[in-house]
Amino acid sequence: MGKYFDDLGVGDEFMSSRRTIGEADVLIFTSLCWLHNPLFTDEEYAKAKGFGTRAAPGPLTVCYAMGLTDELIAGMTVAALGVKEITFSSPVIPGDTISVKTT
């Protein structure tokens, strides 16, 4: 169940549930969006660039983050007005589990 505007205070923080990014997630997303960057599609290229394995595209991570934050506002909002800041602290690779801290 989400929260109404009046239930929120400045500085309140909420942690989302968690989601693991899988190989299939990256494959489907890059195919759907027509992303051909070898960092996402070529294991050897990604290893040579120091990632150890292929990385998940940033937009894929943002899409999942938006879904994870939905539990805060589920059934309580008509529209999202925007996102002020998104920070990527490190690359997301298949097998990583993400969560979202909302302030």
C-alpha positions as CSV (number, residue, x, y, z in Angstrom):
1,M,0.0,0.0,0.0
2,G,1.4,3.4,-0.9
3,K,1.5,6.6,1.0
4,Y,-0.5,9.8,0.5
5,F,1.2,13.2,0.2
6,D,0.2,14.2,3.7
7,D,1.8,11.0,5.1
8,L,5.2,12.1,3.8
9,G,7.7,14.4,5.5
10,V,10.7,16.3,4.2
11,G,13.7,14.0,4.5
12,D,11.7,10.7,5.0
13,E,13.7,7.8,3.5
14,F,12.2,4.6,2.1
15,M,14.0,1.5,0.9
16,S,12.4,-0.6,-1.8
17,S,12.3,-4.3,-2.1
18,R,15.2,-5.9,-4.1
19,R,15.5,-7.3,-7.6
20,T,18.2,-9.4,-9.2
21,I,19.2,-8.5,-12.8
22,G,19.6,-11.6,-14.9
23,E,21.3,-12.4,-18.1
24,A,17.9,-12.7,-19.8
25,D,17.0,-9.2,-18.6
26,V,20.0,-7.7,-20.3
27,L,19.5,-9.7,-23.5
28,I,15.8,-8.9,-23.8
29,F,16.3,-5.2,-23.0
30,T,19.2,-4.6,-25.4
31,S,17.3,-6.5,-28.2
32,L,14.1,-4.5,-27.5
33,C,15.8,-1.2,-27.4
34,W,18.2,-1.9,-30.3
35,L,21.2,-1.3,-28.1
36,H,24.3,-2.7,-29.7
37,N,27.0,-1.3,-27.4
38,P,29.5,-4.2,-27.0
39,L,29.8,-3.4,-23.3
40,F,26.3,-4.9,-23.0
41,T,26.5,-7.5,-25.7
42,D,30.1,-8.8,-26.0
43,E,31.6,-10.7,-23.0
44,E,35.2,-10.4,-24.2
45,Y,34.9,-6.7,-25.0
46,A,33.5,-6.0,-21.5
47,K,36.2,-8.0,-19.9
48,A,38.9,-6.1,-21.8
49,K,37.3,-2.8,-20.5
50,G,37.7,-4.0,-16.9
51,F,34.1,-4.9,-16.1
52,G,34.7,-8.6,-15.7
53,T,31.5,-9.4,-17.6
54,R,28.9,-7.7,-19.7
55,A,27.2,-4.7,-18.0
56,A,23.5,-3.9,-17.8
57,P,22.5,-0.7,-19.6
58,G,21.8,2.3,-17.4
59,P,18.3,2.7,-18.8
60,L,17.5,-0.9,-17.8
61,T,18.6,-0.2,-14.3
62,V,16.5,3.0,-14.2
63,C,13.4,1.1,-15.5
64,Y,13.7,-1.5,-12.8
65,A,14.3,1.2,-10.2
66,M,11.1,3.0,-11.2
67,G,9.3,-0.3,-10.8
68,L,10.8,-0.8,-7.4
69,T,9.7,2.6,-6.2
70,D,6.2,2.0,-7.3
71,E,5.4,0.2,-4.0
72,L,5.8,3.6,-2.3
73,I,3.1,5.2,-4.4
74,A,1.0,2.2,-5.5
75,G,-2.6,3.2,-5.9
76,M,-2.0,6.6,-4.4
77,T,-0.8,8.8,-7.3
78,V,-2.1,9.8,-10.7
79,A,1.2,10.9,-12.2
80,A,4.9,11.2,-11.4
81,L,6.3,14.7,-11.7
82,G,9.9,13.7,-12.3
83,V,13.0,12.3,-10.8
84,K,15.5,14.8,-9.3
85,E,18.6,12.7,-9.2
86,I,19.7,9.2,-10.2
87,T,23.2,8.1,-9.1
88,F,25.0,5.0,-10.4
89,S,27.5,4.0,-7.7
90,S,28.9,1.2,-9.8
91,P,28.1,-0.8,-12.9
92,V,25.3,-3.3,-12.7
93,I,26.1,-6.7,-14.1
94,P,23.9,-9.8,-14.5
95,G,23.5,-11.4,-11.1
96,D,23.6,-8.1,-9.2
97,T,20.7,-7.3,-6.9
98,I,19.5,-3.7,-6.8
99,S,17.3,-1.7,-4.5
100,V,16.3,1.9,-4.4
101,K,16.5,4.4,-1.6
102,T,14.0,7.2,-2.0
103,T,14.2,10.4,0.0
